[in-house]
């Protein structure tokens, strides 16, 4: 076996372990992200309900102020009626009072409508707040466990990264660049055993002369079809 092959196989094993550690960490982080998204959605719903309630309360206050102003004006008209002397003036003022009373009734009806809206939005806000609080309580235990798993996964990832880094120190820079380029481009192993007379990855036939050189360890050769670095498997070449 070529003297660099053993180190390449070690590096490949370390990279496989690092990949598994990263996948495990990603899975844990995805679960945490799902909890965060659910909680953020519940909090946003409660916040939106609060904004909606505030808008309804403001509208009720505006209508209430308008109703109060109309009541004051109506009272002033009634007071004026007490000093009216002619029938024509009294008739004109009576018509004005009737119109004003109709307007006041409309605004009072609007106030009741808006008040009902406020009550409905208060209930909606309460429901959203209760749902948010329940979700936070529900997630508490799960988050503790996920945090433990995250710390374990990060420690395993860091350990695998350190082991991988140690393995790279035994390889020449050109060979490491070659390996890393293959590892980044392939979805399969980089260092592959010859199976029978073919590449163990893509099953492309390897000429006997090249198989003999690989077996003798005189060359570090690659598959012409898929680029995998080849070595002799347990069954020989």
C-alpha positions in Angstrom: 0.0 0.0 0.0 1.2 3.5 -0.9 2.6 5.2 2.2 0.0 8.1 2.0 -3.0 5.8 1.6 -3.1 4.7 5.2 -3.2 8.4 6.3 -5.8 9.2 3.7 -8.0 6.3 5.0 -7.6 7.7 8.5 -8.5 11.1 7.4 -11.6 9.8 5.5 -12.7 8.0 8.7 -12.3 11.2 10.7 -14.2 13.1 8.0 -17.0 10.6 8.1 -17.2 10.9 11.9 -17.1 14.7 11.6 -19.9 14.6 9.1 -22.0 12.4 11.4 -21.4 14.8 14.3 -22.4 17.8 12.2 -25.6 16.1 11.1 -26.4 15.2 14.7 -25.8 18.8 15.8 -27.9 20.1 12.9 -30.8 17.9 13.8 -30.7 19.2 17.4 -30.5 22.8 16.2 -33.4 22.2 13.8 -35.5 21.0 16.7 -34.6 24.0 18.7 -35.4 26.2 15.8 -38.9 24.6 15.5 -39.6 25.4 19.1 -38.4 28.9 18.6 -40.6 29.3 15.6 -43.7 28.0 17.3 -43.1 30.3 20.3 -42.3 33.3 18.1 -45.6 32.7 16.3 -47.5 32.5 19.5 -45.8 35.7 20.8 -46.5 37.5 17.6 -50.1 36.5 17.7 -50.4 37.9 21.2 -48.6 41.1 20.2 -50.9 41.5 17.2 -53.9 41.0 19.4 -52.6 43.6 21.8 -52.1 46.1 18.9 -55.6 45.4 17.7 -57.1 45.9 21.2 -55.2 49.2 21.6 -56.6 50.4 18.3 -60.2 49.5 19.3 -59.8 51.2 22.7 -58.5 54.3 21.0 -61.5 54.3 18.6 -63.9 53.9 21.5 -62.3 56.9 23.3 -62.7 59.0 20.1 -66.3 58.0 19.7 -67.0 58.5 23.4 -65.5 62.0 23.2 -67.7 62.8 20.2 -70.8 61.5 22.0 -70.0 63.7 25.0 -69.5 66.7 22.8 -72.9 66.1 21.1 -74.6 65.7 24.5 -73.2 69.1 25.6 -74.4 70.7 22.4 -77.8 69.1 22.8 -78.1 70.5 26.3 -77.2 74.0 25.1 -80.0 73.7 22.4 -82.5 72.7 25.1 -81.5 75.7 27.2 -81.9 78.0 24.2 -85.4 76.6 23.7 -86.4 78.0 27.1 -85.7 81.5 25.9 -87.4 81.2 22.5 -90.4 83.6 22.1 -91.8 83.1 18.6 -93.4 80.0 17.2 -91.1 80.2 14.1 -88.0 80.2 16.2 -89.4 77.3 18.4 -90.2 75.3 15.2 -86.7 75.9 13.8 -85.0 75.0 17.1 -87.2 71.9 17.4 -86.1 70.7 14.0 -82.5 71.3 14.9 -83.0 69.4 18.2 -84.5 66.4 16.3 -81.6 66.3 13.9 -79.1 66.6 16.6 -80.8 63.9 18.6 -80.7 61.5 15.6 -77.0 62.2 15.2 -76.4 61.6 18.9 -78.3 58.3 18.8 -76.1 57.2 15.8 -72.9 58.0 17.7 -74.2 56.2 20.8 -75.0 53.2 18.7 -71.4 53.4 17.3 -70.0 53.6 20.8 -71.9 50.4 21.8 -70.6 48.7 18.7 -67.0 49.7 19.3 -67.3 48.7 23.0 -68.4 45.2 21.9 -65.4 45.1 19.6 -63.2 46.1 22.5 -64.6 43.3 24.6 -64.1 40.8 21.8 -60.5 41.8 21.3 -59.8 41.7 25.1 -61.0 38.1 25.1 -58.9 37.4 22.0 -55.8 38.9 23.7 -56.5 36.8 26.8 -56.7 33.6 24.8 -53.5 34.4 22.9 -51.6 35.2 26.1 -52.8 32.0 27.7 -51.8 30.0 24.6 -48.4 31.6 24.7 -47.9 31.0 28.4 -49.0 27.4 28.0 -46.6 26.8 25.1 -43.7 28.3 27.0 -44.5 26.0 29.9 -44.9 23.0 27.6 -41.5 23.7 25.9 -39.6 24.0 29.2 -38.7 20.4 29.7 -38.0 19.8 26.0 -35.7 22.8 25.9 -33.7 21.6 28.8 -33.2 18.2 27.1 -32.4 19.8 23.8 -29.9 22.1 25.4 -28.2 19.1 26.9 -28.1 17.4 23.5 -26.9 20.5 21.8 -23.9 20.8 24.2 -23.1 17.1 23.8 -23.4 17.4 20.0 -21.2 20.5 19.9 -18.6 18.7 22.1 -18.6 15.7 19.8 -18.3 18.0 16.8 -15.4 19.8 18.3 -13.7 16.5 19.2 -14.2 15.2 15.7 -12.9 18.5 14.2 -9.8 18.3 16.3 -9.2 14.6 15.3 -9.7 15.6 11.7 -7.2 18.4 12.0 -4.6 16.1 13.6 -5.0 13.7 10.6 -4.4 16.4 8.0 -1.0 17.2 9.5 0.4 13.9 8.2 -0.4 14.7 4.6 1.4 16.9 2.1 -0.3 20.1 1.1 -0.9 19.1 -2.5 -2.4 15.8 -1.5 -4.6 17.3 1.1 -5.9 19.9 -1.4 -6.6 17.1 -3.8 -8.4 15.1 -1.2 -10.4 18.1 0.1 -11.5 19.0 -3.4 -12.8 15.4 -3.9 -14.4 15.3 -0.5 -16.3 18.5 -1.2 -17.4 17.5 -4.7 -18.4 13.8 -4.1 -21.4 12.5 -2.3 -19.5 9.2 -1.7 -16.2 8.2 -0.2 -13.0 9.7 -1.6 -10.7 6.8 -1.0 -12.2 3.7 -2.5 -11.1 0.0 -2.6 -10.8 -1.7 -5.9 -13.3 -4.5 -6.2 -12.2 -7.3 -8.5 -10.9 -5.4 -11.5 -13.0 -2.2 -11.1 -13.4 0.9 -9.1 -15.4 0.2 -5.9 -17.4 3.4 -6.4 -18.4 3.6 -10.0 -17.4 0.1 -11.1 -15.3 1.4 -14.0 -12.7 -1.2 -15.1 -9.1 -0.5 -14.0 -6.4 -1.9 -16.3 -4.3 -4.7 -14.8 -1.1 -2.7 -15.1 -2.5 0.1 -13.0 -4.0 -2.3 -10.5 -0.6 -4.0 -10.0 1.0 -0.6 -9.4 -1.6 0.4 -6.9 -1.3 -3.0 -5.1 2.5 -2.6 -5.1 2.2 0.9 -3.6 4.3 2.5 -6.2 1.6 5.0 -7.3 -1.3 6.9 -5.7 -3.8 6.6 -8.5 -7.4 7.7 -9.1 -10.3 6.4 -11.1 -10.5 8.0 -14.5 -14.3 8.0 -14.4 -15.3 9.3 -10.9 -12.0 10.6 -9.5 -11.9 8.4 -6.4 -8.5 7.6 -5.0 -8.0 3.9 -5.3 -6.4 1.3 -3.1 -6.5 -2.5 -3.0 -9.2 -4.0 -0.9 -9.0 -7.1 1.2 -9.8 -9.3 -1.8 -6.8 -7.9 -3.7 -6.8 -6.5 -7.2 
